[in-house]
Amino acid sequence: MAFFAVVTTIDSRAQALVIARALVEHKLAACVQLANIESVFTWDGAVKQSREVRLLCKTTGERRAEVEAAIRALHTYDLPAIHAVELDDVDLLYGEWIVRGTTP
């Protein structure tokens, strides 16, 4: 079984919570962690700086595409950053918990 951390950022804590709760309530992610961050990036040809919230969404390989689609559907950015990292050496009991949390 493959496990993934799907990551995105958004500029509103309230909207981050909307996404996090939707992912967990629909069993797309077993857990979503929120962290306040500062981002420096280019947009429309200019360097920008913004406070954002990072969402780290723990899911299975089977649900990964659905997580990404839900993020796109709920996100307020024109181009949300969405990337996934496969998790190596996941603790057996924790992996089982992720599976239970993402099984409808």
Protein Blocks (a to p, Z undefined) as FASTA:
>chain_A
ZZdddddddfbfklmmmmmmmmmmnomafbdcdddddddddeehiacddddddddddddf
klmmmmmmmmmmmpmbfbdcddddddehiafklmmmmmmmmcZZ
